Amino acid sequence: MNWVPVGKIPRTHGLKGEFKFQPLVTGPDILQSLNHLKLRGNQDQETELDFESLRGIPGKLIIKLKGIDTIDDAEAYTGQTVLVREADLKKLPDGEFYWFQVIGLDVYDEDNRSYGKVVDIIETGSNDVYVVQDGTKEILIPMIDWVVKTIDIEGNKLIFENVEGLIEESTV
């Protein structure tokens, strides 16, 4: 069974065992249709729990898990990653992807030059931005149709058009 990350729990909220929830997916409401999830800690210790509720607005989400009813109970889980069964996630329309599917893809331009891997995704108001790293070098690629040409999950590859000004070329 494949478990995938959908968010993080940065800290507790209130006194009744609730948590702040930082989603790693667009549309964190996908949790509403799930019953079961897993929390993974720093040493890869895992705890399976039942989902109770999610409320709030984007950027200020609160999650409640069954059996965690006090702030003392909740503190043990802060900093952990929330995972769900991949099979429990709804199928997305063609051309849409979950973040966990994109993070880790190898990134190439249309001339097949390698730029590293997608290591993070920044959610902006208009479009997501993919953070690509190759060692200490980092580039940002906006998820715009005329920039990102292909996302091939099975081939583990993202291909983009290197439009003028997107990548700084340093000449010394």
Secondary structure, DSSP 8 states (H G I E B T S, - for coil): --EEEEEE--SEETTTTEEEEEESSS-GGGGGG-SEEEEE-TTS-EEEEEEEEEEEETTEEEEEETT--SHHHHHTTTT-EEEEEGGGS----TT---HHHHTT-EEEETT--EEEEEEEEEE-SS-EEEEEEETTEEEEEE--TTTEEEEETTTTEEEE---TTSS-----
